Amino acid sequence: MVFHSPNFLVFLGLLLILFVFVKRWRLAILAVGNIWFYGSSGLGMLLVFAIVTTVVFVAVHGMKRPGFRWLYIVGLAVPVLNLVFFKYTVLLLETWTSLTGWPLAPLEQYASSLVLPVGISFYTFQLLAYLIDVRRGELAPTRSLFRFWVFISLFPQLIAGPIMRGKELMPQVDSIRDRTIPWQDIKYGMYLFFIGLAKKIWIADPLSLEVNEWFAQGAAMSATDAWLAAYGFGFQIYFDFSAYSDMAIGLGWMLGFRLIENFRSPYISADPSEFWRRWHISLSRWIRDYVYIGLGGNRKGAARTHLHLLAAMLISGLWHGAMWTFVLWGGLHGLLLIVHKLTLKLNRWQWIASIRSSFLYRIAAVAVFFHIVTWTWVFFRAQDFGLAIEMTQKMLTVNWLELWQAPLFLLMAGLYGLHVLEYGLRTKEGWFSRVWHWVPFPIRGGVYTAFVFAILYMLRGETYDFIYFQF
């Protein structure tokens, strides 16, 4: 079941009615709703998810008992091996064959038939974070497997995040039965949900058709097409993934939960460090707290700090997909972070620090870094490494005047403008809300009705899964 399907809207309506009016049974309603939502993807996937969750729950409660510390390793290993088995078996077998020349045809045939459980990367990281936080003493574990299941399988953020920590979400689960959900919260949740839905079906899905056509050309695409393809995919993945996050956060508001912000207009970033504070924020902080800091962070000298940064970003790339192009994409961002960290040493000269703090420098830095990020998306989207290199070579030789005159370049410029406008609207959301509510209710009601009917009309056509469902 996906957020942008009529079936989900019916499911959501029924669940909200029960959730609001039957407060005593809210946890049970959520538990059944989570099972129904995830089980619609397949009972086998649901069973695997339930088993892995139960193993981690047992490990959490057993690992601190004398003689049972090994359960911590079990709690780490089971979700990780589950992820590796379903997501990386094909990659491992193909890599083995390419390195040794010894094909394992029966195993490769079996591996290619595996169906990747939806949301596996997200619930794996959430389970690992919970286990590690308890191990570190940062979280007191719940004694209820039932409540733990509600926490880990909460349907708004189950499939594609945001990745929530136990100390953030578990207290909300514990108190949800007694919480009053004001109508204002439900309205705000509906606003976020429908904004996300509009971004998905009005921008991301139509844009995917153009992007697929560009990349389908392969090495035959021109330098202009290569840049347009990279621009297009950068906006497609942003509007697609941020749409899901908006919808998930909106659903949380409707149900009385506060999920963390996952995107903060990343394409206005002036450097790689800022980008990762704005892009997929819940994953960025997970990688920082459990990989980068876990490896030693910046506590072991400059060289080790850079190595830890690179390792963290390589893991981030591998998390995104079972192809070496994803690992290379993560490695590129790791190198960008290292170079940026090295250039910060130049700020010791006051005149350089002064230039860097100026508004004009920021405008130039945003423009340059946006194009660097756009280039890295080629490695994320290209079918193979060869095509990514071919596109890179062509992008380096582009005639910029010809690119700027391309008809679809205006579309890309418009999408960037929309991205900046979204930042302004979100930053001043309270002010815009007050201005909007000065408009007479009949006019506002008409706009709401037209907006919803336009979305429902678009849902009648072909829709596409969210990009991050494959991760």
C-alpha positions as CSV (number, residue, x, y, z in Angstrom):
1,M,0.0,0.0,0.0
2,V,1.4,3.4,-1.0
3,F,0.4,6.9,0.2
4,H,-0.6,8.1,-3.2
5,S,-3.2,5.4,-3.9
6,P,-7.0,5.5,-3.4
7,N,-6.8,2.4,-1.2
8,F,-4.5,4.2,1.2
9,L,-6.8,7.2,1.5
10,V,-9.7,4.9,2.4
11,F,-7.5,3.1,4.9
12,L,-6.4,6.4,6.4
13,G,-9.9,7.7,6.7
14,L,-11.1,4.6,8.6
15,L,-8.1,4.5,10.8
16,L,-8.4,8.2,11.7
17,I,-12.0,7.9,12.7
18,L,-11.2,5.0,15.0
19,F,-8.1,6.6,16.3
20,V,-9.7,9.9,17.2
21,F,-12.9,8.5,18.8
22,V,-11.7,5.3,20.5
23,K,-8.8,6.6,22.6
24,R,-8.7,3.6,24.9
25,W,-7.7,1.3,22.0
26,R,-5.3,3.6,20.1
27,L,-2.3,1.3,20.5
28,A,-4.2,-1.7,19.3
29,I,-5.6,0.3,16.4
30,L,-2.1,1.4,15.4
31,A,-0.7,-2.1,15.8
32,V,-3.4,-3.6,13.5
33,G,-3.1,-0.7,11.1
34,N,0.7,-1.2,10.9
35,I,0.2,-4.9,10.2
36,W,-2.4,-4.2,7.6
37,F,-0.3,-1.5,5.9
38,Y,2.9,-3.5,5.7
39,G,1.2,-6.8,5.2
40,S,-0.4,-5.5,2.0
41,S,3.1,-5.8,0.5
42,G,3.2,-9.5,1.2
43,L,2.8,-11.8,4.2
44,G,6.3,-13.2,3.7
45,M,7.8,-9.7,4.1
46,L,5.6,-9.1,7.2
47,L,6.8,-12.4,8.7
48,V,10.5,-11.6,8.1
49,F,10.0,-8.1,9.6
50,A,8.2,-9.5,12.7
51,I,10.9,-12.1,13.3
52,V,13.8,-9.6,13.0
53,T,12.0,-7.2,15.3
54,T,11.4,-9.9,17.9
55,V,15.0,-11.0,17.8
56,V,16.2,-7.4,18.5
57,F,13.7,-7.0,21.3
58,V,15.0,-10.2,23.0
59,A,18.6,-9.1,22.5
60,V,17.9,-5.7,24.0
61,H,16.5,-7.3,27.2
62,G,19.0,-10.1,27.5
63,M,22.3,-8.6,26.6
64,K,22.9,-6.9,30.0
65,R,22.3,-10.1,32.0
66,P,25.5,-12.0,33.2
67,G,26.6,-14.5,30.6
68,F,24.3,-13.1,27.8
69,R,26.4,-10.2,26.5
70,W,26.7,-12.2,23.2
71,L,23.1,-11.3,22.5
72,Y,24.2,-7.8,21.6
73,I,26.1,-9.3,18.7
74,V,23.1,-11.4,17.8
75,G,20.9,-8.3,17.9
76,L,23.3,-6.5,15.5
77,A,23.9,-9.4,13.3
78,V,20.4,-10.6,12.6
79,P,19.0,-7.3,11.1
80,V,22.3,-6.7,9.2
81,L,22.4,-10.2,7.7
82,N,18.7,-9.9,6.8
83,L,19.5,-6.7,5.0
84,V,22.6,-8.2,3.3
85,F,20.8,-11.3,2.2
86,F,17.9,-9.5,0.5
87,K,19.7,-6.5,-0.8
88,Y,23.3,-7.3,-1.5
89,T,23.4,-11.0,-2.4
90,V,23.3,-10.3,-6.1
91,L,26.0,-7.7,-5.8
92,L,28.3,-10.0,-3.8
93,L,27.9,-12.9,-6.2
94,E,28.5,-10.6,-9.3
95,T,31.6,-9.2,-7.6
96,W,32.9,-12.6,-6.8
97,T,32.4,-13.7,-10.4
98,S,34.1,-10.6,-11.8
99,L,37.1,-11.0,-9.4
100,T,37.7,-14.7,-9.6
101,G,36.2,-15.7,-13.0
102,W,34.3,-18.5,-11.2
103,P,30.5,-18.1,-11.9
104,L,28.1,-19.3,-9.3
105,A,25.1,-19.6,-11.7
106,P,22.6,-21.5,-9.5
107,L,23.2,-19.1,-6.6
108,E,23.0,-16.0,-8.9
109,Q,19.7,-17.3,-10.4
110,Y,18.3,-17.8,-6.9
111,A,19.5,-14.4,-5.7
112,S,18.0,-12.6,-8.7
113,S,14.6,-14.1,-7.8
114,L,14.6,-12.5,-4.3
115,V,12.1,-9.7,-3.7
116,L,13.5,-6.8,-1.7
117,P,11.2,-6.3,1.3
118,V,9.9,-2.7,1.3
119,G,11.4,-0.4,3.8
120,I,14.1,-2.9,4.9
121,S,16.9,-0.4,4.9
122,F,14.9,2.0,7.1
123,Y,13.6,-0.4,9.7
124,T,17.1,-2.0,9.9
125,F,18.7,1.3,10.8
126,Q,15.9,2.1,13.2
127,L,16.4,-1.3,15.0
128,L,20.1,-0.9,15.1
129,A,19.9,2.6,16.5
130,Y,17.5,1.4,19.3
131,L,19.8,-1.5,20.2
132,I,23.0,0.7,20.3
133,D,21.3,3.4,22.3
134,V,20.2,0.9,24.9
135,R,23.7,-0.5,24.9
136,R,25.2,3.0,25.4
137,G,22.8,3.7,28.3
138,E,21.1,6.5,26.4
139,L,17.7,4.8,26.4
140,A,15.7,2.7,28.8
141,P,14.1,-0.1,26.8
142,T,10.4,-0.7,26.8
143,R,9.4,-4.0,28.5
144,S,6.4,-4.4,26.1
145,L,7.0,-6.2,22.8
146,F,3.6,-4.9,21.7
147,R,4.6,-1.3,22.2
148,F,8.0,-2.0,20.6
149,W,6.2,-3.3,17.6
150,V,4.1,-0.2,17.4
151,F,7.2,1.9,17.6
152,I,9.2,0.1,15.0
153,S,6.4,-0.5,12.5
154,L,4.7,2.9,12.7
155,F,3.3,3.1,9.2
156,P,3.8,6.8,8.4
157,Q,7.6,6.5,8.5
158,L,8.0,2.7,8.1
159,I,8.8,2.5,4.4
160,A,11.0,5.5,3.7
161,G,11.6,7.3,7.0
162,P,12.4,9.6,8.6
163,I,14.5,7.3,10.7
164,M,13.4,7.9,14.3
165,R,15.3,7.2,17.5
166,G,13.8,5.3,20.4
167,K,14.2,8.3,22.7
168,E,12.3,10.5,20.3
169,L,9.4,8.2,19.3
170,M,9.0,5.6,22.1
171,P,7.8,8.2,24.7
172,Q,5.2,9.4,22.2
173,V,4.0,5.8,21.7
174,D,3.7,5.3,25.5
175,S,1.6,8.5,25.9
176,I,-0.5,8.3,22.8
177,R,-3.6,6.8,24.5
178,D,-4.0,9.8,26.8
179,R,-3.1,12.5,24.3
180,T,-5.6,15.0,22.9
181,I,-5.2,15.6,19.2
182,P,-6.5,19.1,18.4
183,W,-8.4,19.8,15.2
184,Q,-5.6,22.3,14.3
185,D,-3.0,19.5,14.4
186,I,-5.2,17.3,12.1
187,K,-5.6,20.2,9.7
188,Y,-1.9,21.0,9.7
189,G,-1.2,17.3,9.1
190,M,-3.6,17.2,6.2
191,Y,-1.9,20.3,4.7
192,L,1.5,18.6,4.8
193,F,0.1,15.4,3.5
194,F,-1.6,17.0,0.5
195,I,1.4,19.3,-0.2
196,G,3.6,16.1,-0.4
197,L,1.0,14.4,-2.6
198,A,1.0,17.3,-5.0
199,K,4.8,17.3,-5.2
200,K,4.7,13.6,-6.0
201,I,2.1,13.5,-8.7
202,W,2.4,17.0,-10.2
203,I,6.2,17.3,-10.3
204,A,8.2,14.1,-9.5
205,D,6.1,11.6,-11.5
206,P,5.9,13.7,-14.7
207,L,9.5,14.6,-14.4
208,S,10.5,10.9,-14.2
209,L,9.2,10.4,-17.7
210,E,11.7,13.0,-19.1
211,V,14.5,11.7,-17.0
212,N,14.0,8.1,-18.1
213,E,14.0,9.2,-21.7
214,W,17.3,11.1,-21.3
215,F,19.1,8.3,-19.5
216,A,17.7,5.7,-22.0
217,Q,19.8,7.4,-24.7
218,G,22.9,6.1,-22.9
219,A,26.2,7.2,-24.4
220,A,24.3,8.7,-27.4
221,M,23.1,11.7,-25.3
222,S,24.7,15.1,-26.1
223,A,26.5,17.3,-23.5
224,T,23.4,19.4,-23.2
225,D,21.2,16.3,-22.7
226,A,23.6,15.0,-20.1
227,W,23.3,18.2,-18.0
228,L,19.5,18.3,-18.4
229,A,19.3,14.6,-17.4
230,A,21.4,15.3,-14.3
231,Y,19.4,18.4,-13.4
232,G,16.1,16.5,-14.0
233,F,17.1,13.6,-11.8
234,G,18.3,15.9,-9.1
235,F,14.9,17.6,-8.9
236,Q,13.0,14.4,-9.4
237,I,14.6,12.6,-6.5
238,Y,14.2,15.7,-4.3
239,F,10.6,16.3,-5.0
240,D,9.9,12.6,-4.8
241,F,11.6,11.9,-1.5
242,S,10.7,15.1,0.2
243,A,7.1,14.5,-0.9
244,Y,7.1,11.2,1.0
245,S,8.7,12.9,4.0
246,D,6.1,15.7,4.0
247,M,3.3,13.1,3.8
248,A,4.8,11.0,6.6
249,I,5.3,14.0,8.9
250,G,1.7,15.1,8.0
251,L,0.3,11.7,8.9
252,G,2.2,11.9,12.2
253,W,0.5,15.2,13.0
254,M,-2.9,13.7,12.3
255,L,-2.1,10.8,14.7
256,G,-0.5,12.9,17.4
257,F,3.1,12.0,16.6
258,R,5.9,14.4,15.9
259,L,8.3,13.0,13.3
260,I,11.6,14.9,12.7
261,E,12.2,17.1,9.7
262,N,13.9,15.2,6.9
263,F,14.6,17.9,4.3
264,R,15.5,21.6,4.5
265,S,15.8,22.9,1.0
266,P,19.2,21.2,0.3
267,Y,19.9,22.8,-3.1
268,I,20.5,26.2,-1.4
269,S,23.5,24.7,0.3
270,A,26.9,26.5,-0.1
271,D,29.1,23.5,0.8
272,P,28.9,19.7,1.3
273,S,28.6,19.9,5.1
274,E,25.6,22.2,4.8
275,F,24.1,19.9,2.2
276,W,24.1,16.9,4.5
277,R,22.5,19.0,7.2
278,R,19.7,19.7,4.8
279,W,19.4,16.4,2.8
280,H,17.9,13.3,4.3
281,I,18.6,14.6,7.7
282,S,17.6,11.5,9.6
283,L,20.0,9.3,7.6
284,S,22.8,11.9,7.9
285,R,22.6,12.0,11.6
286,W,22.4,8.2,11.8
287,I,25.6,7.9,9.8
288,R,27.2,10.6,11.9
289,D,26.2,9.1,15.3
290,Y,26.6,5.4,14.6
291,V,29.3,5.2,11.9
292,Y,31.4,8.4,11.9
293,I,31.5,8.8,15.7
294,G,31.5,5.1,16.2
295,L,34.7,4.8,14.2
296,G,36.3,7.6,16.4
297,G,35.0,10.8,14.7
298,N,37.5,13.6,15.0
299,R,39.2,12.3,18.2
300,K,42.2,10.6,16.6
301,G,43.9,13.2,14.5
302,A,43.2,14.8,11.1
303,A,44.2,11.9,8.9
304,R,41.9,9.5,10.9
305,T,39.1,12.1,10.8
306,H,39.2,12.2,7.0
307,L,39.3,8.4,6.8
308,H,36.3,8.2,9.1
309,L,34.4,10.7,7.0
310,L,35.2,8.8,3.8
311,A,34.2,5.4,5.4
312,A,30.9,6.9,6.7
313,M,30.0,8.2,3.2
314,L,30.9,5.0,1.5
315,I,28.6,3.2,3.8
316,S,25.9,5.8,3.1
317,G,26.3,5.1,-0.6
318,L,26.1,1.4,-0.1
319,W,23.0,1.8,2.0
320,H,21.3,3.4,-0.9
321,G,21.7,0.6,-3.4
322,A,23.4,-2.7,-4.3
323,M,25.5,-1.3,-7.1
324,W,29.1,0.0,-7.0
325,T,27.9,3.2,-8.6
326,F,26.1,4.0,-5.3
327,V,29.3,3.4,-3.4
328,L,31.2,5.7,-5.7
329,W,28.5,8.3,-5.2
330,G,29.0,8.1,-1.5
331,G,32.8,8.2,-1.9
332,L,32.5,11.4,-4.0
333,H,30.5,13.1,-1.3
334,G,33.1,11.8,1.3
335,L,35.9,13.4,-0.7
336,L,33.9,16.7,-1.0
337,L,33.5,16.7,2.8
338,I,37.2,16.2,3.3
339,V,38.2,18.9,0.8
340,H,35.7,21.3,2.4
341,K,37.1,20.6,5.9
342,L,40.6,21.2,4.6
343,T,39.6,24.6,3.0
344,L,38.2,25.8,6.3
345,K,41.8,26.2,7.5
346,L,42.1,29.1,5.1
347,N,39.7,31.0,7.3
348,R,42.7,31.8,9.6
349,W,43.3,34.7,7.2
350,Q,40.8,37.3,8.1
351,W,40.4,38.6,4.5
352,I,39.4,35.1,3.3
353,A,37.0,34.7,6.2
354,S,35.5,38.1,5.4
355,I,35.0,37.1,1.7
356,R,33.4,33.8,2.7
357,S,30.9,35.6,5.0
358,S,29.7,37.9,2.3
359,F,26.3,37.6,0.6
360,L,27.9,37.6,-2.9
361,Y,30.2,34.8,-2.0
362,R,27.3,32.7,-0.7
363,I,25.4,33.2,-3.9
364,A,28.4,32.1,-6.0
365,A,29.1,29.2,-3.6
366,V,25.5,28.0,-3.8
367,A,25.5,28.1,-7.6
368,V,28.8,26.2,-7.9
369,F,28.0,23.6,-5.3
370,F,24.5,23.0,-6.8
371,H,26.2,22.0,-10.0
372,I,28.7,19.8,-8.2
373,V,25.8,18.0,-6.5
374,T,24.0,17.8,-9.8
375,W,27.0,16.1,-11.3
376,T,27.3,13.5,-8.5
377,W,23.6,12.5,-9.2
378,V,24.9,11.0,-12.4
379,F,26.6,8.2,-10.5
380,F,23.5,7.7,-8.4
381,R,21.2,7.3,-11.5
382,A,23.3,6.0,-14.3
383,Q,22.8,2.3,-15.2
384,D,26.5,1.6,-14.9
385,F,29.8,3.1,-14.2
386,G,30.7,3.4,-17.9
387,L,27.7,5.6,-18.6
388,A,28.4,7.8,-15.6
389,I,32.0,8.4,-16.8
390,E,30.8,9.1,-20.4
391,M,28.2,11.6,-19.1
392,T,30.9,13.2,-16.9
393,Q,33.2,13.7,-19.9
394,K,30.4,15.3,-21.9
395,M,29.3,17.5,-19.1
396,L,32.9,18.9,-18.8
397,T,32.8,20.0,-22.5
398,V,29.3,21.5,-22.6
399,N,28.6,24.7,-24.4
400,W,27.0,26.6,-21.6
401,L,25.3,29.1,-23.9
402,E,23.7,26.3,-25.8
403,L,22.6,24.7,-22.6
404,W,21.0,27.9,-21.3
405,Q,19.1,28.3,-24.6
406,A,17.7,24.7,-24.5
407,P,13.9,24.9,-24.1
408,L,13.9,22.4,-21.1
409,F,16.6,24.5,-19.3
410,L,13.8,27.0,-18.5
411,L,11.9,24.1,-16.8
412,M,14.9,23.3,-14.7
413,A,15.4,26.9,-13.8
414,G,11.7,27.1,-12.8
415,L,12.0,24.0,-10.6
416,Y,15.0,25.6,-8.8
417,G,12.9,28.7,-8.3
418,L,10.1,26.5,-6.9
419,H,12.6,24.9,-4.6
420,V,13.7,28.4,-3.3
421,L,10.1,29.4,-3.0
422,E,9.4,26.3,-0.9
423,Y,12.2,27.3,1.4
424,G,10.7,30.8,1.8
425,L,7.2,29.4,2.5
426,R,8.5,26.9,5.1
427,T,10.7,29.5,6.8
428,K,7.8,32.0,7.1
429,E,5.0,29.4,7.4
430,G,3.3,31.0,10.4
431,W,3.2,34.4,8.7
432,F,1.8,33.0,5.4
433,S,-0.8,31.1,7.4
434,R,-2.0,34.2,9.1
435,V,-2.2,36.1,5.8
436,W,-4.0,33.2,4.2
437,H,-6.6,33.1,6.9
438,W,-7.5,36.7,6.2
439,V,-9.0,35.4,3.0
440,P,-12.8,34.8,3.4
441,F,-13.6,31.2,4.2
442,P,-15.8,30.6,1.1
443,I,-12.8,31.5,-1.1
444,R,-10.4,29.4,0.9
445,G,-12.9,26.5,0.9
446,G,-13.2,26.7,-2.8
447,V,-9.4,26.6,-3.2
448,Y,-9.1,23.6,-0.9
449,T,-11.9,21.8,-2.8
450,A,-10.3,22.5,-6.2
451,F,-6.9,21.5,-4.9
452,V,-8.1,18.1,-3.5
453,F,-10.2,17.3,-6.6
454,A,-7.2,18.1,-8.9
455,I,-5.1,15.7,-6.9
456,L,-7.8,13.0,-6.9
457,Y,-8.1,13.4,-10.7
458,M,-4.4,12.9,-11.2
459,L,-4.5,9.8,-9.0
460,R,-6.8,8.2,-11.7
461,G,-3.8,8.0,-14.1
462,E,-0.6,6.0,-13.8
463,T,1.4,6.6,-10.7
464,Y,4.9,5.5,-9.7
465,D,6.4,4.2,-6.6
466,F,8.5,6.5,-4.5
467,I,12.2,6.3,-5.5
468,Y,13.4,5.5,-2.0
469,F,11.1,2.4,-1.8
470,Q,13.9,0.5,-3.6
471,F,16.3,1.3,-0.8
